[in-house]
Amino acid sequence: MTEILLKLTTRPEPYPPYVRERLEEDADEIVARYPHPRSALLPLLHLVQAEEGYVTGTGIEFCADTLGLTGAEVTAVATFYSMYRRTPTGDYHVGVCTNTLCAVMGGDAILAALEEHLGIRHGETTEDGAVTLEHVECNAACDFAPVVMINWEFFDNQTPESMRAIVDALRAGQRVTPSRGAPLCTFKQTARILAGFPDERPGVLDGAAGEASLAGLRVARELNMTAPQPNSEGTR
């Protein structure tokens, strides 16, 4: 962490004028969505992450200048949320869920298999810059366990064999489609979408609840179970 903070606090190189001009136009659009400019910090961090694949010192300075914040204030946010990368990230961020259910269902085995297959460990990137591998916490998709997230898209019910094939396809430049939704885009492109710009990929709204979730819903309906209505004080 100390090394990361030193990198972020070292006086950054400014963006080239044409890059800064483009970012300023995008930033103006983002800030205009909020009644208070500083509320735009999270999407602005995604915006600068889309530029270089991680939040650089230059990106920190840009956000601070845009919102009238200090570099320390922006850095505090950028180092708090794990979705903001502080070191260079590959084209595809592969996050293997190793929380309780996914671990029991094979998440730990998937992570170990990918580490061996790719020759990297948690938090590292392949030499070709294609894949960054990490273990991640619960992605709220337990009925699909074990789940792997690639650039925050769901890959459900994975195995070591299936994930080896997927990362090989990514490194070969092949088109890969997640279990639900649109074909994968790069990490930088994903960051721009998370900044609030349109996601125009076909199938982006596709997907459905898992069978385990639907089974629970069916049982609840059969038993006429409903959520309690709030009372006059807003409690249940």
N, C-alpha and C positions, 0 to 999 in steps of 0.2 A: 504493500500500500504506500509506503514512504516513497518508493521509486516512482509510482504512478503520480503521486502528488507533486513530486519534483518536476516531472515532465510537464504537468499541467501548469505549474507556476513559473516555469522558465519563460522568459519573454518570447512570445510566439512570432513567427514570421507572418506578416499580413497576407490576406488573400490577394491574388492578382486583381487589378481593378475590374476586369470583366466578370470575374467570379463574384466579387463583393457586390457589384451592381445587380447581378442576377439574384443573389441571396437577399439583398435589400428589398427587391420587388416582391419576392416570395414572403419575406418576413412582414412586410406591410400588410399583405393579405391575411396572414395569420393573426397578427396583433389586432386587426380590425374586427375580429370575431369576438373579442372580449371587452367587457366594460372597463377592466383595469389591465393595463399593458403587462404587468408582471405575471398575470394569469396565463400568458402565452408562453411561459418558459419551457414547459414540457414539450409542446410541439416544435418550438424553436430548436431545442436540443436534438430532436429527431431530424430537423431540417439540416443542421450542420453535420450530423452523423451521415446523412445521405450524400454529403459532398466527398468525404474522405473515408467512409466506412467505419469511423469511430469518432468520438468527441475529442478533438485535439485542443491544444491551448489556443489556437487561432479561433476555433469554434466557440470556446468559452468566452474569449474576448468579444467576439461578434455578438453573442447573446447579451453579454453585460452592457455593451454599448447601445444595443437596440432597445433594451428595456430599462436603462438607467439603474442597473444593479452593479454591485461590485463583483470582481472576479471570484472572490471567496464565496459569495452567495450562490453564484451559478455553479461553482465547483462542488459546493455542498450537495446540491441537487443531483448533479451529474454522477457523483460518486456514491449516491445513496441507492439509486435504482439500477438494478442489474441489466436492464434492457439498454442502458447507455453504455457503450463499450469504451473503455479507456485505453485500449491497445488495439493495433490493427487487427481487423477481423476478415476472415475469408469471404468469398462470394456466398457461401452457404454456412450459416450458423446452425450446427446440429446439436440440439439439446435433448439429451436422453433423460427422461423422468426416472429418478431413483427414489422417489418418495414411497411411502409404505406399500400401497397396493401394487404400483408398477414394479417396485423392487421384488416383491413376492412373485409376481407374474413373469419376471424375467428381465426387468430393467437393468439390474446389475450385470447380468450376463451379456446383455446387448452392449453396455458401455465397455466392458472388458474386451469383447470381441472387436469393437471398433477401434479401441486403443491399439490392439495388436495388429489389426488389419491396416490401419492408417499409419502406424508408427509414431503416434503422438499421444499425449496425455491430456487430462482435463485442462481446458484453458489454452491449449496449443493449436497451431494452425499448420496444415500440411505445407510442404515446401513450395508447391505450385500455387499456393494462395487460394485454393478452392474451398477447403473445408476447415472450419474451426469447430472443435469438439468440446462439449461441456456436459456435465450432469446438471439437471435443473430440478426445481421443486415442482409441486403438483400443478398441473395445467387444467384442473377442473374437468377432466375427461376420463374419470376413473372407470366408466363402463366400457372404455375402449382399451384398457390396460393390456400390455405395456404400451405407452404412448411415447413417440419421439416427435419433437417439434423441429422443423427445418424452416428457418426464417419465420418462425411463429405460425406456421401452417401445420395442421395435424396429420400425422402418420400413425394410424391406429393398429392395434393388435400386432405389433412388430415382433420379429425374431432376430437373432443374430444373423441368420442367413439372408433374410429379406433386407436388413439394413446394410449389410456388406454390398449387396447388389445395388441398392439405391445410391450409396456414396460413390460406388464405381461409375454409375451412370452420370452422376453430377460431375465428377472429375473428367469424364469423357465428353462433356458438353451436350449430353442428351437431355431431351425434355422430360421432366419428371413432374407428375401430378400427384398432389396429396390425396389422402383418403376422402377428404371433403373439400370442395371449393375449387379455385382456379389453379392453373399450372403455376409452379414456383417462379418467382422472380428473384433477382439477386438481393443480397442484404442491403445494398444501397437503395435499390428501388423500393424495398419494403420500408425502409426508414422514411422515404419521402411519402409513402402512403400513410404511415403512422403520423406524419406531420399534419395530415388532414387534407391532402390533395387526392383527387379522384382515383379510385382503383377501377380501371376500365378493362380488366382481364375478364374474358368470358367465364361464366360459372362461379363468379366470386361470391354469389349469394346462395350457392347450392349447399346441401348438407342437411342432416337431420339428427335427431336425438338417437342415442344408442338403444338397442333392444332392452338392456337392463333398465334404463330410465323409463322406457315406454311400458315395460312390465309393471313397474311400480305405479305408474299412472293408472293403468288398467285396474289394478287391485284397489286403488283408492276410489275409483269411480264405482266399482262393484260394491264397495262397502259404504258408498255415499259419504265419503270423507271429504270435507272441505276445510279450507283455511278459515280460522275465526275472523269475524269482522271486527274492525277497530271500533272502540267505544268513543264517546264524545271527547275523551282526553287524548285520543290518538293511539292508545295502547290496545293490546289484544287480550 
